[in-house]
Amino acid sequence: MKTFLASALLLCSTTVFAYDHQNSCDVNLHGGVKISQQEITFFKENVNSKAQVPLYKIVDDKNLMLNGQRIQLNSKQQQLVTNYAHSIRKMIPAVKQVANEGVDLAIEGVSTAFNELLGDNNEVTNDLVTELTKVRTEINKRFEQDKTLYINESGVDGENFFDHEFEANIESSVESAVKKSIGNLLVAVGQKMLFSGGDDDGFEQRMEQFGDKMAAKMEFKATKLEKRANALCASMVHIDQLEEQLKNNIKQLPKFNLLSVELTTNAEELAE
């Protein structure tokens, strides 16, 4: 679950997600990016009005426009602009894929756990799957191929969809569904203990074995998801580097730092 939520946060402002077991990927978006089929426009926020002010745009993944004028580029500069545009566009389907796979992993996890306790087609599982399916539908809606996508410090389309509230909303849905059916859960646990002949140790052992099997199964799938998150982080680092190269090689561009990405080491985990 943690891997899913972390990777889903990728394209948001002030975001940290798991890169691997020892590192995290700290992504900071200091302005806004509007991505349509024809253009990629970059914005910064006006300190006083809080309005988004256009900095420059890339048209047809090759034409660099500043203040409505096309900047003449040499071959090296042109290659940088094209690579920058292509790299940004490649991130959109990649983020969508990781987020959707994360939702699928979460659905499988909660379904397996509650079906073991309550049986198939129980109310808790159905409620949770319904909520998580809504998230998946929203992801697909936000990242439609032909849709113009706007990302800034507030999240996707200027709303708090993939920000730090995203995880809280998921957790709230889980807690609500569990509280709603807490009686059924208690009855199910009691029945399993009863059918075990009052053998508390035997019941506990079976539940631990189930937990171990489930953890191993989910860990395997989560590891695959984490590898995709690693690739996303590497791509973000590459985009950050291209942005710096653009500013260094094209003097007309503003020196505003739109994106910053930093890999940080989790010293506590390394020490364990």
Buried (B, 14 or more C-beta within 10 A) or exposed (E): BEBBBBBBBBBBBEBBBBBBEEBBBBBBBBBBBBBBEEBBBBBBBEEEEEEBEBBBBBBEBEBBBBEEEEBEBEEEBBEBBBBBBEBBEEBBEBBBBBBBBBBBBBBBBBBBBBBBBBEEEBEBBBBBBEBBEEBBEBBEEBBEEEBEBBBBBBBBBEEBBBBBEBBEEBEEBBEEBBEEBEEBBEEBBEEBBEEBEEEEEEBEEBBEEBEEEBEEEBEEBBEEBBEBBBEBBBBBBBBBBBBEBBBEBBEEBEEBBBBBBEEEEBEEEEEE
